[in-house]
Amino acid sequence: MQLQDRTPTTSTLPVPMPGRLAVSYRVRSLPGRAATVQSTLDQMTTDQLVDATGTITAVRHLQGSALGRTMIVLTDDDGNSAHVLFTADVMPQVHPVIYRGSRITVHGLVSRTASNLPAGIEGFGVRVVTV
C-alpha cells in the first residue's frame, strides 16, 4: 500500500468568491480624456458604471419568459462570479446571447440588495466575446 502525500498546498491567490468578479471602469484623468481602471466588483461603489467579462454559468428567467427579467451568473477566468440582472426592458436586445456557456462582456451598474450580500450588476447591454 502506497501512502499519499498529505502536504497541504498553499497559494497566494484569493479564493474565488461571488461578488469578486473582475471589472473595469472609466475615470477622467485629464479634461477630455478617460483612463480605464481594472478592479474587482466588491471594491466598487453602488451605481458605479462597470464592464465585466466572463462566461455565463447559470441563467434564471424570473418571470417565466426568456424576454422577462432574467438573472445570470457571470464567472471570470479565475472562478470569481457575480449575479447580473437584466430587466424586461433590456432582455429583448440581449436574449439571443443569454445562455449557459456564452462568453460576454456586460455593461451595467453595480448594485447591492443588502450590505451583507455580495455586489451584483444591473446589466444594460452585452457584447459577445470571441475567442
C-alpha atoms as an extended CHARMM CRD file, in Angstrom:
* protein
*
       131  EXT
         1         1  MET       CA              0.0000000000        0.0000000000        0.0000000000  PROA      1               0.0000000000
         2         2  GLN       CA              1.3760000000        3.3710000000       -1.0190000000  PROA      2               0.0000000000
         3         3  LEU       CA              0.8390000000        6.4230000000        1.1890000000  PROA      3               0.0000000000
         4         4  GLN       CA             -0.3540000000        9.6220000000       -0.4180000000  PROA      4               0.0000000000
         5         5  ASP       CA              1.4980000000       12.8640000000        0.1420000000  PROA      5               0.0000000000
         6         6  ARG       CA             -0.6630000000       14.8740000000        2.5060000000  PROA      6               0.0000000000
         7         7  THR       CA              1.4070000000       18.0230000000        2.4150000000  PROA      7               0.0000000000
         8         8  PRO       CA             -1.0020000000       20.9490000000        2.2930000000  PROA      8               0.0000000000
         9         9  THR       CA             -0.7700000000       23.0740000000       -0.7970000000  PROA      9               0.0000000000
        10        10  THR       CA             -0.9760000000       26.8100000000       -0.3400000000  PROA      10              0.0000000000
        11        11  SER       CA             -1.4950000000       29.6270000000       -2.7450000000  PROA      11              0.0000000000
        12        12  THR       CA             -1.2770000000       33.3820000000       -2.5120000000  PROA      12              0.0000000000
        13        13  LEU       CA             -4.2390000000       33.7130000000       -4.8710000000  PROA      13              0.0000000000
        14        14  PRO       CA             -7.5600000000       34.6780000000       -3.2750000000  PROA      14              0.0000000000
        15        15  VAL       CA            -10.2800000000       32.0350000000       -3.0820000000  PROA      15              0.0000000000
        16        16  PRO       CA            -12.8560000000       32.5490000000       -5.8950000000  PROA      16              0.0000000000
        17        17  MET       CA            -15.8780000000       34.3210000000       -4.4530000000  PROA      17              0.0000000000
        18        18  PRO       CA            -19.2590000000       35.6250000000       -5.5580000000  PROA      18              0.0000000000
        19        19  GLY       CA            -19.0780000000       39.3910000000       -5.9420000000  PROA      19              0.0000000000
        20        20  ARG       CA            -15.3210000000       39.4760000000       -6.6130000000  PROA      20              0.0000000000
        21        21  LEU       CA            -15.6690000000       39.3840000000      -10.4030000000  PROA      21              0.0000000000
        22        22  ALA       CA            -13.0220000000       41.3540000000      -12.3110000000  PROA      22              0.0000000000
        23        23  VAL       CA            -14.4290000000       44.6330000000      -13.6710000000  PROA      23              0.0000000000
        24        24  SER       CA            -13.1800000000       47.7140000000      -15.4560000000  PROA      24              0.0000000000
        25        25  TYR       CA            -14.4330000000       51.2700000000      -15.2380000000  PROA      25              0.0000000000
        26        26  ARG       CA            -13.5030000000       54.6180000000      -16.7460000000  PROA      26              0.0000000000
        27        27  VAL       CA            -12.2160000000       57.6390000000      -14.8630000000  PROA      27              0.0000000000
        28        28  ARG       CA            -11.4100000000       61.0730000000      -16.1660000000  PROA      28              0.0000000000
        29        29  SER       CA             -7.6820000000       61.5820000000      -15.8020000000  PROA      29              0.0000000000
        30        30  LEU       CA             -7.4660000000       64.8640000000      -17.7220000000  PROA      30              0.0000000000
        31        31  PRO       CA            -10.1470000000       67.0710000000      -19.2490000000  PROA      31              0.0000000000
        32        32  GLY       CA            -11.4520000000       65.3020000000      -22.3210000000  PROA      32              0.0000000000
        33        33  ARG       CA             -9.5310000000       62.0910000000      -21.5720000000  PROA      33              0.0000000000
        34        34  ALA       CA            -10.5230000000       58.9800000000      -19.7170000000  PROA      34              0.0000000000
        35        35  ALA       CA             -8.4920000000       56.0700000000      -18.4180000000  PROA      35              0.0000000000
        36        36  THR       CA             -9.7120000000       52.5050000000      -17.9630000000  PROA      36              0.0000000000
        37        37  VAL       CA             -9.0640000000       51.1030000000      -14.4960000000  PROA      37              0.0000000000
        38        38  GLN       CA             -9.1630000000       47.4050000000      -13.5210000000  PROA      38              0.0000000000
        39        39  SER       CA            -10.6050000000       46.3290000000      -10.1660000000  PROA      39              0.0000000000
        40        40  THR       CA            -12.9940000000       43.8160000000       -8.6290000000  PROA      40              0.0000000000
        41        41  LEU       CA            -16.7270000000       44.1900000000       -8.1670000000  PROA      41              0.0000000000
        42        42  ASP       CA            -16.5190000000       44.1030000000       -4.3580000000  PROA      42              0.0000000000
        43        43  GLN       CA            -14.3100000000       47.2400000000       -4.4310000000  PROA      43              0.0000000000
        44        44  MET       CA            -16.7990000000       49.2990000000       -6.4750000000  PROA      44              0.0000000000
        45        45  THR       CA            -19.3400000000       51.7530000000       -5.0810000000  PROA      45              0.0000000000
        46        46  THR       CA            -23.0360000000       51.2100000000       -5.6900000000  PROA      46              0.0000000000
        47        47  ASP       CA            -24.2330000000       52.7150000000       -9.0020000000  PROA      47              0.0000000000
        48        48  GLN       CA            -20.7050000000       52.7580000000      -10.4850000000  PROA      48              0.0000000000
        49        49  LEU       CA            -20.8000000000       52.0430000000      -14.2240000000  PROA      49              0.0000000000
        50        50  VAL       CA            -18.6470000000       48.9640000000      -14.9810000000  PROA      50              0.0000000000
        51        51  ASP       CA            -17.8120000000       46.4160000000      -17.6690000000  PROA      51              0.0000000000
        52        52  ALA       CA            -17.2830000000       42.7670000000      -16.7220000000  PROA      52              0.0000000000
        53        53  THR       CA            -16.2540000000       39.8850000000      -18.9520000000  PROA      53              0.0000000000
        54        54  GLY       CA            -16.9080000000       36.2280000000      -18.2470000000  PROA      54              0.0000000000
        55        55  THR       CA            -18.7980000000       33.0860000000      -19.1090000000  PROA      55              0.0000000000
        56        56  ILE       CA            -22.4580000000       32.6150000000      -18.2520000000  PROA      56              0.0000000000
        57        57  THR       CA            -22.5850000000       29.6880000000      -15.8300000000  PROA      57              0.0000000000
        58        58  ALA       CA            -26.2800000000       29.8980000000      -14.8790000000  PROA      58              0.0000000000
        59        59  VAL       CA            -29.4420000000       31.5220000000      -16.2630000000  PROA      59              0.0000000000
        60        60  ARG       CA            -32.7350000000       32.0280000000      -14.4340000000  PROA      60              0.0000000000
        61        61  HSD       CA            -35.7580000000       33.6310000000      -16.1070000000  PROA      61              0.0000000000
        62        62  LEU       CA            -37.5330000000       35.3020000000      -13.1840000000  PROA      62              0.0000000000
        63        63  GLN       CA            -40.8220000000       35.9630000000      -14.9640000000  PROA      63              0.0000000000
        64        64  GLY       CA            -41.1490000000       32.6310000000      -16.7690000000  PROA      64              0.0000000000
        65        65  SER       CA            -40.3330000000       34.0820000000      -20.1760000000  PROA      65              0.0000000000
        66        66  ALA       CA            -36.9950000000       34.4800000000      -21.9510000000  PROA      66              0.0000000000
        67        67  LEU       CA            -37.9360000000       38.1340000000      -22.5250000000  PROA      67              0.0000000000
        68        68  GLY       CA            -38.8160000000       38.9090000000      -18.8910000000  PROA      68              0.0000000000
        69        69  ARG       CA            -36.4650000000       39.8150000000      -16.0410000000  PROA      69              0.0000000000
        70        70  THR       CA            -33.5180000000       37.4370000000      -16.1150000000  PROA      70              0.0000000000
        71        71  MET       CA            -30.7020000000       36.7450000000      -13.6540000000  PROA      71              0.0000000000
        72        72  ILE       CA            -27.4180000000       35.2100000000      -14.7950000000  PROA      72              0.0000000000
        73        73  VAL       CA            -24.2460000000       34.1650000000      -13.0290000000  PROA      73              0.0000000000
        74        74  LEU       CA            -21.2130000000       35.5790000000      -14.8330000000  PROA      74              0.0000000000
        75        75  THR       CA            -17.9260000000       33.8410000000      -13.9580000000  PROA      75              0.0000000000
        76        76  ASP       CA            -14.4610000000       35.1150000000      -14.8830000000  PROA      76              0.0000000000
        77        77  ASP       CA            -11.3810000000       33.0650000000      -15.7630000000  PROA      77              0.0000000000
        78        78  ASP       CA            -10.2710000000       32.9970000000      -12.0920000000  PROA      78              0.0000000000
        79        79  GLY       CA            -13.5810000000       31.4860000000      -10.9150000000  PROA      79              0.0000000000
        80        80  ASN       CA            -14.9160000000       34.6970000000       -9.3540000000  PROA      80              0.0000000000
        81        81  SER       CA            -18.5350000000       35.4280000000      -10.1560000000  PROA      81              0.0000000000
        82        82  ALA       CA            -21.4200000000       37.8640000000       -9.8560000000  PROA      82              0.0000000000
        83        83  HSD       CA            -25.1520000000       37.9050000000      -10.3390000000  PROA      83              0.0000000000
        84        84  VAL       CA            -26.2150000000       40.0630000000      -13.2590000000  PROA      84              0.0000000000
        85        85  LEU       CA            -29.8370000000       41.1790000000      -13.5580000000  PROA      85              0.0000000000
        86        86  PHE       CA            -31.3350000000       42.1370000000      -16.9020000000  PROA      86              0.0000000000
        87        87  THR       CA            -34.7310000000       43.8720000000      -16.7270000000  PROA      87              0.0000000000
        88        88  ALA       CA            -37.6100000000       43.1450000000      -19.0870000000  PROA      88              0.0000000000
        89        89  ASP       CA            -36.7370000000       46.3830000000      -20.9330000000  PROA      89              0.0000000000
        90        90  VAL       CA            -33.2210000000       45.0990000000      -21.7380000000  PROA      90              0.0000000000
        91        91  MET       CA            -33.9450000000       41.4160000000      -22.4350000000  PROA      91              0.0000000000
        92        92  PRO       CA            -35.3570000000       41.8370000000      -25.9770000000  PROA      92              0.0000000000
        93        93  GLN       CA            -31.9670000000       43.2100000000      -27.0810000000  PROA      93              0.0000000000
        94        94  VAL       CA            -29.7140000000       40.7730000000      -25.1950000000  PROA      94              0.0000000000
        95        95  HSD       CA            -31.6640000000       37.4950000000      -25.0530000000  PROA      95              0.0000000000
        96        96  PRO       CA            -30.0430000000       35.9100000000      -28.1650000000  PROA      96              0.0000000000
        97        97  VAL       CA            -26.7180000000       35.6320000000      -26.2960000000  PROA      97              0.0000000000
        98        98  ILE       CA            -28.0380000000       34.8420000000      -22.8180000000  PROA      98              0.0000000000
        99        99  TYR       CA            -27.3910000000       31.1230000000      -22.4800000000  PROA      99              0.0000000000
       100       100  ARG       CA            -25.1100000000       28.9530000000      -20.3920000000  PROA      100             0.0000000000
       101       101  GLY       CA            -21.5900000000       28.8250000000      -21.8390000000  PROA      101             0.0000000000
       102       102  SER       CA            -21.8620000000       32.1340000000      -23.6960000000  PROA      102             0.0000000000
       103       103  ARG       CA            -18.8040000000       34.3760000000      -23.1860000000  PROA      103             0.0000000000
       104       104  ILE       CA            -19.8660000000       38.0230000000      -22.9250000000  PROA      104             0.0000000000
       105       105  THR       CA            -18.9230000000       41.4530000000      -21.6420000000  PROA      105             0.0000000000
       106       106  VAL       CA            -21.6880000000       43.0580000000      -19.5910000000  PROA      106             0.0000000000
       107       107  HSD       CA            -22.0760000000       46.8260000000      -19.3120000000  PROA      107             0.0000000000
       108       108  GLY       CA            -24.0540000000       47.9730000000      -16.2920000000  PROA      108             0.0000000000
       109       109  LEU       CA            -24.3400000000       49.4930000000      -12.8310000000  PROA      109             0.0000000000
       110       110  VAL       CA            -23.0260000000       47.9970000000       -9.5950000000  PROA      110             0.0000000000
       111       111  SER       CA            -25.9870000000       47.0500000000       -7.3990000000  PROA      111             0.0000000000
       112       112  ARG       CA            -26.3530000000       45.9030000000       -3.8030000000  PROA      112             0.0000000000
       113       113  THR       CA            -29.5670000000       44.4900000000       -2.3910000000  PROA      113             0.0000000000
       114       114  ALA       CA            -28.2080000000       44.3600000000        1.1720000000  PROA      114             0.0000000000
       115       115  SER       CA            -24.9450000000       45.3710000000        2.8110000000  PROA      115             0.0000000000
       116       116  ASN       CA            -24.1890000000       41.7990000000        3.8970000000  PROA      116             0.0000000000
       117       117  LEU       CA            -24.6240000000       40.3250000000        0.3810000000  PROA      117             0.0000000000
       118       118  PRO       CA            -22.1190000000       40.3780000000       -2.4970000000  PROA      118             0.0000000000
       119       119  ALA       CA            -22.4470000000       43.1630000000       -5.0500000000  PROA      119             0.0000000000
       120       120  GLY       CA            -24.0850000000       42.4120000000       -8.3800000000  PROA      120             0.0000000000
       121       121  ILE       CA            -24.5770000000       44.1870000000      -11.6920000000  PROA      121             0.0000000000
       122       122  GLU       CA            -27.7250000000       45.5760000000      -13.2740000000  PROA      122             0.0000000000
       123       123  GLY       CA            -26.9630000000       44.8990000000      -16.9210000000  PROA      123             0.0000000000
       124       124  PHE       CA            -27.7930000000       47.4040000000      -19.6640000000  PROA      124             0.0000000000
       125       125  GLY       CA            -26.1140000000       45.7050000000      -22.5630000000  PROA      125             0.0000000000
       126       126  VAL       CA            -23.7700000000       42.9120000000      -23.6430000000  PROA      126             0.0000000000
       127       127  ARG       CA            -21.0990000000       42.2310000000      -26.2140000000  PROA      127             0.0000000000
       128       128  VAL       CA            -20.1940000000       38.7280000000      -27.3170000000  PROA      128             0.0000000000
       129       129  VAL       CA            -16.5450000000       37.9110000000      -26.6890000000  PROA      129             0.0000000000
       130       130  THR       CA            -14.8750000000       35.8870000000      -29.3960000000  PROA      130             0.0000000000
       131       131  VAL       CA            -12.0220000000       33.6020000000      -28.5270000000  PROA      131             0.0000000000
